[in-house]
Amino acid sequence: MTAKGRDELTLCFSPEEIEARVSILAQELNSKLANERVVAVCVLRGAVLFFADLVRKLSIPNLVFDFCTLSSYGDKDVSSGEVSVRTWLSQDISDAHVLIVEDIVDTGRSMQTFLARLALCPQKGITLCALLDKSESRVCAVPIDYACFQVKAGFYVGYGLDFAQRYRHLPGIYTLHQNWVAGLFFS
């Protein structure tokens, strides 16, 4: 797919593939968490579409939503290594199982920071769901309970994932070619 000019995107996962995998994940979570009070936490902004599709498929009776904002990329295509927790939870999680819904676990730094802070709060348990697991880039051990897709090196956009706030709206998941990323800064 070519959006305009030098924007080169290659489809990795179609909307149909994503929908099928999210449905399977929801069935697994419905079984695991059926009798729990669950606080489903959307890690903003990248996970918002994944979160919306997932929670609509959950049949957990005692489910509430919450949101947090973590940042380590800014407008770059690589992590800065510095993690900022910009927005923390507003729900009481002391008697709840926390279901974290994340777009991508790459280096693991952001999720390690979030999980360490979450561990300081009383809660019944934590389940981490990632849309994409890029384990070959991991520099921090992060326990991912569910991953929709395992991915290799590359920069991914679409279905909530962005590059400098662009491409979130695309219904599939694409690889943004590195020759374009370099061209953005040097042309």
N, C-alpha and C positions, 0 to 999 in steps of 0.2 A: 504494500500500500504506500503510495506517495501522497502525503497530505498537501504539500506545496513546496516549491523550490527544492532545497536540499533535504527536506524532512524525509528520511527513509525509515519506515517501520515494517517489520516482518511479523506476521501473525504467528503467535505461539499457541494460544488457546482461544478457541472460538467461544462465542456466548453460549452455545449449546453444550460444549465441554465443561464450561464453568458451571452452568446450571445443574448439570448432571452430578458433578462432584460436590457442589454445595448441598444438593438433596441427600446424597449419601452421608455426608458429614452431619446434617441435621438429624437423620435417623439414628446415627450412632450417639449423638448428644442427647436425643430424646430418651434413649434407653439408659444411658449413664446417669443423667441428672433428673430423671422424672420426679423423684420424691424430694428434691432439694429446693431450698430458696436459692435462686440464682440471680446474681448481679452480672449481667452481660455488659462488658466494657469494650466500647469501640475506641480503638486507638486512632485518633484523628490526625490527619485528614484522609490518609490513604485507604483506610479500611472501611470507609463509610458505605460504599456500594456493596461490598462483601458482607458487612454487618447487616445492612438492610435486607438483603436477600436471605441471609442465614436465619435471622431472628423471626422472619415471617414464616419460616418452615418449622420452627420449634413449637412443640405442644406442651412445654413445661408450664404447669399452672401458676407457679409462684416465681415469675420472671420479671425483673425490672432492668431498666437500661441505665448506663452511666457512660461517661466519656472522659478521656484524658488526651492530652496533647504532648507528644514527645518530638524532639527535633534533633537531628544530627547532620542532615544534608544541606539544609538551606536551599539555595538555587544551584547547587553543584551536582555533579554526577558521581561523586564519591563522598563517603562519610567524612566529616571533619574530625571524628574521634571524640568530640565533645558532645555529650548528651545533655539536652535541656528538657526538664519536665516543666512544661509551660502551664498545663492545666491538670489539677489532681482531681480525684474522685469526690463526688458530692454525696453519694449514698453511704449509708452505714453498712459495712460488710461483715460485722462481727458475727452474725449468725448465718452467713451466706457462703455459698460456693461461688468463687469469682471465675467467670468465663471471659478470658481475654481474647478479643478478636483483632488480629493484626494483619496488615497487608503483606509484608515481607519481612522475614528474619534473614538478614544479610550478615553483617559482622557479628551481630548479637549484642552489641554495646547498649543500644537503646533498651532492648528487652531485659538485659541483665540489670540495668539501672532501675527499670520499672519494677521488676520482680524483687529486687533487694529492698526497695522502699515498701512494696506490698507485704513482704515478709515481716515487717515491723508492725503490721496491723493484724489484730485478731481476725481470723476468717476460718471457715471450715475446710477449704481446699481451693486449689487453683488449677484451672485447665487452660492451656494456651493453644489456640487455633490460629494457624497462619495460612493465608491464601497461598503464598509462595515461600518455599524453604530453599534458600541458596546456601547450603551447608558448606560448600567448598570455599566460601568467603569468610567463614566463621573464625573469629579470633577470641570469642568468649563462649563458654559452654552454656547453652540455653536448652532447657527441657521442653521441646515442642511435642505436645500430646497428639495434635492432628495437623497435618499439612495437606492442603488440597493438591498442590503440585510441587514436585522437586524440580528446581531449575539450576542451570549451569551459569557460568560467568556471563555477564551482559547486563544491560540496563533495561528494565522493564517498565512499560507504561500502559495505561488503559485500565478500565475497570477500577478506577479510584487511584491507581498509581500515576505519579506525575513526573515530569521533568520541568523544573522552574514553574510549577503550577499549570503546565500545559498537559493535555492528553488525558486527563482524568475521566472525561466524558465518554471515551471510546468504550464500546460494549465488550470488546475482546481484550486480550492481553497481548502486547506486542513487544518485540525487542527494538530498542532505539539503536540504530547503528552508530558505532563509535566515530566513524568518519564525519558524520553529521554533528555529533556533540563537539568534536574538536573544531569543526568549521564554525560553530556558533560563536566561539570565543575569539577566533583568529581571522575571520574574514572581514 
